[in-house]
């Protein structure tokens, strides 16, 4: 593998790959547009997992008929410390109500607004899971090279 990657902590990484999350919340803006690999960070505290699990359980009641949402896997079942997918960065926004390039209002309301925590949102598209490939991550966008 050669290319750009973004390290994301679990279970947020799982939410991108399996649950329709199309915004990665950061404190910094991203000028890069194009394909990236999704790196599942090695670290994940029990409190992070439990906080997400509570949020996941209470975020979507009443809206489940719009989409079938998968069950959150147990913490031990989440891959960490390697590449788990790929996608494209298509935009970077500063408001959950901004309409990213190439996204309809309905898509934004479904795949961005519920996941928004800001202050900056990196908008993802063409998300695709990949077989797990262990590797070290880095902060920010980083280059992958020499991966099998």
Protein Blocks (a to p, Z undefined) as FASTA:
>chain_A
ZZdddddddfklmmmmmnopabdcdfbdcfbgcdddddddfbdcfklmmmmmmmmmmmmg
ojlmmpccdddddfklpcghiafbdcddfbdcfbfkbccehiafklmmmmmmmmpgbjbd
cddehiacdddddddddehjdddehiZZ
